[in-house]
Amino acid sequence: MIVFFVVNDSRLAGSDEDLVAGLEALVGNDREVLAAMLPYLAEIDRRAIWASEGYSSMHTWCVKRFHMSDDQAYKRIRAARAAQCFPVIVERVARGELHLSAICVLAAHLTLENHREVLGRATHKSKREIEELAAELSPKPDVPSRIRALPQTEALLPVSSSLRSESTATEPESALAPGPVPTPAKVAPLSPGRYKLTVTLDREAHDDLRELQALLSHSVPSGDPAEILKRGLKELLDKARRERAAATRKPREAGPPKANTRAIPAAVTRAVWERDRSSCAFVSGHGHRCAETRLLQLHHVKPFARGGEATIENIELRCAAHNQHEAARDYGRAFMAAKRSSARHQGVAAPESLPRFAPS
């Protein structure tokens, strides 16, 4: 038996025609709201207001601030940026002629010359039909036909089954051949404290895993890739902490800051990473802390160019977005844009990029 739970709304007790009419009105309202939303998103994105609000990207701002799903945020931002270039998109969304998926697929193919024609052809089309239109606009060569065996999954089985002494001589070459185009690794929770990781290995990584299974067969008799990965992650994490956060088992005391150098003492770097909990320490005017953990940089609160020293008090962690945001605030957007453009042409690091720390 199927049980339907509905909102207690007297309008739902009307005739079939009334229900359809009510839904039609709501869908129309939804399209109009979405169309009105796009210019707001575009202008907020253009001004990078999300940075001053304490978020590391427009996408993160939409997800965290307004609780959109990742997919909702991506499509709305993509559509907003396209609508900023081609305002007719807003009108077509309001009329229900274009959906967000269509805009996301077509955005990369629109030009000033073709956008009205292309958007007209996309009216009321399904996503599949839109993809066919995009393929027509930017044709790709045929995929060459070929038949071959897929890579065998036994390459990642425990050593007892996948590293038998006779397997090397009898295993078909196709089992070691590169697989399909790698897809991003996926980590999914299975149960409390347990996660499933799905990755695609190239041949070099596959062979390295095989060799590790053999070399570690005394301490990891099962050859379990998960255990080997766990050990490898620990080693790599320790190395990354030493390189990025100046972590060490025998830290030295911080000496006086050196003048006229961007190099940050290792002791200062260690203290800053620990104090800021390995995350961006930018706090918005409303008290929201960014706390981004990726692409972290060491930031001078008082800019180095204005006499800021490499002290624990004057150095904080910033994500790349907020490092640039504060540089633009300190020096002006136009000045920083010119500096970055000049740095790109000269092939050097952009201003306010990652400062170095002196080895301990």
N, C-alpha and C positions, 0 to 999 in steps of 0.2 A: 504494500500500500504506500502510495506517495502522498505526503502531506505538504501543502503549500502554506508558508507563513507570509502574510502580507501586512503592510502598514494599515492601521485602523483609520481609513480615510473614507468618508462618505462618498467621495467621488468615484471610488472603485466599485460602488454598488450600482452604477448606471448601466446602460445598455452597452452592447459590444461596440456600437458606433461611438458612444460617448467615451469609452475607454481609448479607442484608437485616436479620436480627436484630442483627448487629453494628452496622450503620449506624443502626438504630433506637435502639439504646442510646446511641450517640454523639450523635445529634440530641437525645435527651432530656437528656443531660448538658450539651450546648451551651445548651439552653433554661434549664436550672437555673443554669448559670454566668451567663448573661446576666441572669436575674432577680435573682441575688445581686449583680450588678454595679451595677444601677440605684440602690439606696439609697446605695451608696458614692459614686457619681458625684454624686448629689443633695446629699449632705452636704458633700462636698468643694467643690462649686459654691457651696453656701450659705455656707460659711466663707471662700470665696475663697482656698483654700489654694494654688491655681494661681499667685496673685500672689506669695505669699511664696516659692514655688518658682522665681520669676524668669521667669514667662510673662505675656503681655499679655492672655490670655483663657483661658477654660476650653477652648475649641475648640483653640487653639494648644497648650495643655498636653497634650491628648490626642494631637494629631498629632505633636508633637515628642518628648514624653516617652515615649509608648507606641507610637509609629509606626502609629497608626490612619490610615486614609485619611480625607480630608475628609468623605466621605459617612458613613463609620462613626462618626466623631466627632459629626457633626451629629445623626444619628439617635439615638445613645445619650444624648447630652445632652438632646435634646428629650424623649425618653421618660423620662429620669430626672427632669426637672422636672415632667412631667405626673404621674409616679408619686408625687412628693412631695405633690402636691395630692390625688391619688386613689390611695391605696396598693393598692387592689384590682387595679390594673394589674400589679403585681409577681406576684401569684398567677396571673393569667391568662397572663402571659408564661411562667412556669415550667411551666404545664400545656400550653403550645403553642397556646393559644386566640387569642393576639394576636401579630402580628409587629411589628417596629419601624416599618415603613412605615405600618401601620394607625394606630399611636399618633401618629405625626407628622401624619397627615392629620386625625385626629379631635381632637387636643389643644385646638385653638382653639374647639371646639364643645362641650366637656364642661363641665357645671356640677354643683354639689352635688346638684341635683334630678334631673338626667337621666343622670348618668354610668354608673350600674349598668345601666340599660336600654340605653343606646347601646352600651356595651362588650359587653353580652350579644348584641345584634344583630350586632356586628362579629365574633363568634366564627367562626374558620376562613374568613373572607372574603378574597378576593383584593384587591389594591390597587385595581383598577378598581371592584369592588363597594363598597369603602370610600369611594371618591370619590363614588359615587352616593348613598351614605348621607349623606355630608357635604353634598351638594347638596340633599338632602331636608331636612336640619336647618337649613340656611341658604340658602334659594332665592335665586337671582339672576334679574334680569329677562332676558327673551329678547334676544338680540343682533339688532338691526334688520337686515333683509335689504337688501342693496344689491349692485349689480354695478358695478364700475369697473375700469379698467385699473390694473395694478400699476405702481409707479414704475420707470422705465427705468434700468438700471444704467449707461447711457452717460454719465450726469451726472458720473461720476467717471473717465471715460476721459481720456487725454492731450488737451491743448488742440487738437491737430491734428484730432481727430475730434469732440470734444464742444463746442468753442467756435468752430465755424465761424460766419462772419458771418451766414449765412442761417439758422442753426439756430434763432435766437430767434423768427423770424417763423413758421417752419413746425412747430416742435415742439409736440405736443399738450399741453394744460394738465395732463393726468394725469401727465406725466413730472415735473412740478414739485410735484405734490400731496403732502401729508404721507403717509408710508408707514404701515405697521402700527405698533402700540405698540412703541417701541424696546426692544431687549434689551440687557443689559450687554455692553460691549465684550469681545471675546475675543482674547487674544494667544496664539498657538501657535507653537512653534519649527518651522521648516521644514528648516533645515540649520544647521551651525555659524555663528553670527553673523547669521542671517537669521530673521525672524519674520513671521508673518501676523497682521494686525490686522483684525478685522471689526467695523464700527460701523454704526449707523443715524444719519443726519443729519436734522435737521428742515430746513424750507425756508430759514430764515435762514442756517444753517451751510452749506447747499448753495449758496446764492447767494454767500456770502462766499468759498467755495472757487472758484466760477466766476470771481469778480472777481479773486482772487489769481492764478489761472491766467493771466488776461489781463494783469494788471499785471506779473507776473514772467516774461512770455513771452520777454524778452530774455535773462535769466539762466537760466531754466528752459524752454527751447524746447519740450520734450516735454510740459510741463504736468503731469508726474508727481505725483499727489497725495502719494506717499510722500516725495518730496523737499521739497514744500511743508510737509508735516507735520513733517518733520525740522527745517526752519528755524524753524517756528513753535514747536516744543517747546523749542528752544534759547532763543528770546526769552522764552518763558513761564517756563522754568526759571531764567533769570537774574533775572527779576522776582520770582519766588517766593523765591529765595535772598536777595534784598535785603530783602524784607518779613519773612521768617520768621527768617533767620539773620544779618541785618544785614551781608550780604556787600557789599563795595565794593572798587573798584580802588585807592582812596586811603584806607586805614584810618587813623584817629587813635589815638593812645595812650590807654589807659584812664586816666581821672582817678580821684580818690578817690571812693568810694561816697557817694551822697547819703543822708542820714538821713531816716527817716520817709516813705519812698516805695517803692512796689513797682516803679517804673520801673527797668529794668536797662539800664545803659549799653551802647551798641551794641558797643563794643570787648569787653566781657565776653561778650555774646551770641555774637560771632564766634568768640572763643577757645573758648567752651564747645561750640559746634557742631563746631568742628574737632577739639577734644580727644576728644569723645564720638563722633566719626565719624558724626554725623547719625543717631544711634540711641539708644534708651533705655539708660541706663547702670546700671539697677538690677541688683544682683547678689544672688542668694539666699544663704542660709546655707551651701548646698552648693557655692557657687561658680559657679552658672549665671547667665550674663548674659542679660537679656531680649533686647536688640538689636532691638526693634520699631522700625520706621521711620515708622509712621503715627500721626497725632494726637499729635505730640510737644509737650511743654510744658517751660518752664523751671522747675525745681524748686529751692527753697531747702533745702539739706541741714539747716541749722539754721533752723527756721521763721521767717519774717518776723515773725510775731506775738510771737516770743520773742527778738527782737533780731538775727535773722539778716540779714547784709548782702549786698548784690548784688555779691559779689566772684567772681572766677573760681574760687576754692577752694570757695565756698559754693553755687555754682549748678551744677546738673547737668541733663542732659536726662532726662525721664521720659515714657513713654507715658501716656495718660490713665488707664489702669487702675492703673499703679503710682504715679502722682501721687496718686490717690485712696487707694490702699492705704497710702501712707506718711502721708497726712493723717489717716487713720483710726487709724493706729498712734500718731501724735503726740498726737492730741486725743481719740481714742476714737470708735468707730463711731456710737454714739448721738448724740454731739455733732455729728459731721459730717452724719449723716442729717438732723438737725433744721435745721442750717444750709442744706443743699441744699433742703430742703422750703420753708424761709422764702424763700430766694432765688428759687425757682420762682414762688412766690405774688407776689413783688414784681417779677418780671420782670427780675432782674438776674443777673449772672454768679455762678455758685456759688463758694464759698470755695475757695482753692487752685487756681483756674482759671488759664488762661494769663496769666502776668505780661507787662507791656508792657516794651519796651526803648526807651530814649531815642534819638532819631535822631542819627546822627553829624554 
